[in-house]
Structures are given as C-alpha cells and as structure tokens.
Amino acid sequence: MKLAGARPYADPEAAARKLLELAAGVQPINDRVHTEKINGPFLAKSGCNASGPEFGAGIQYAVEKGWLELHGSGTYVRILKTEAAN
C-alpha cells in the first residue's frame, strides 16, 4: 500500500522553475513581486500542494542560479532571468 504520493517539488530545481513561472505570471510593482503572491499558489493553490521547505529550497536555488533576487527582508523577489523557466 502506498501512503504518500510523489512530491514533484522535492527537487529544488523543479521548485525553482515553478516559482519562476508563478512570479512571471504576477504583475510586478516597481519591478518587484511580493513573495506572498507566489507563496500561496505554490503552497496550496493550482494543484502544486508543495511544502514550506520546498518553497524555501526553490527560492534558494533560484537565487543561487541568478534567476531571482530575494530582498533581505524576504518580502519580495525580483525576476532576473525568465528564460530559465524554459
């Protein structure tokens, strides 16, 4: 019996790509996307059903790869490279 399903965003790269996709779909304000605009959809909505640690790992991966810039407060991100999601 299988009790738990596969976690598609357990891989930080997959999580980062999904976060970048979600961020690209949000209208930025002053070139910034508030993390709450991508956090909610990533964690509960649109069928993602990811976890908080997967969100954190995805953000960290995207920052390390230069796809996103995370403000020191964690309040918003700035998209640096949208072609990374392809």
Secondary structure, 3 states (H helix, E strand, C coil): CCCCCCCCCCCHHHHHHHHHHHHHCCCCECCEEEHHHHHHHHHCCCCCCCCHHHHHHHHHHHHHHCCEEECCCCCEEEECCCHHHC
